[in-house]
Amino acid sequence: MRPIVLVLNGPNLNLLGTREPATYGHQTLADISALCGRTAEELNLGVEFRQTNHEGELLDWIHAARGRCAGIVINPAAWTHTSVAIRDALVASELPVIEVHLSNVHAREPFRHHSFVSGIALAVMCGFGSHGYRLALEHFSLRFKEQGA
Ligand code: CA2
């Protein structure tokens, strides 16, 4: 069985490609989903790609991943900077987590410099645009191979 990586996206990321291209690029979330699907095929991973504007729904998805998925890639979007609940759920999942941001949050407003997720993440990708998702999946693939999964 291929290890499944859950790729989660937080609020407003459904708007990608429609506004703020200078910050977030021209790709849509569907483009990023397709990129993750192609990458997962190449790496022989299973991938489930989701986005929500409802924090409780994201929490439910994280809870359900425990014991079923091998890792989580998450762009928590604005919840990065506000949500202890998402951090706690990720810890409770007992899964390795890679945090991804399209933009370099450290080059932006000070309120984006703090993340509740980074301190419990295996790794953080920011400023690579959609390539960050690919890098996260590549890292999981190497890690699973090393672990003999
Ligand atoms: O850089 C990232 O990926 C962020 O997670 C994106 C979040 C932001 O709150 C984080 O600080 C950094 C915002 C996602 C909203 O995306 C939009 C896309 C197009 C138009 C409006 C919002």
Residues whose N, C-alpha, C, O or C-beta is under 5 A from the ligand:
A	BS01	CA2	P11 N12 L13 L15 L16 G17 R19 E20 Y24 A77 A78 V100 H101 L102 S103 R112
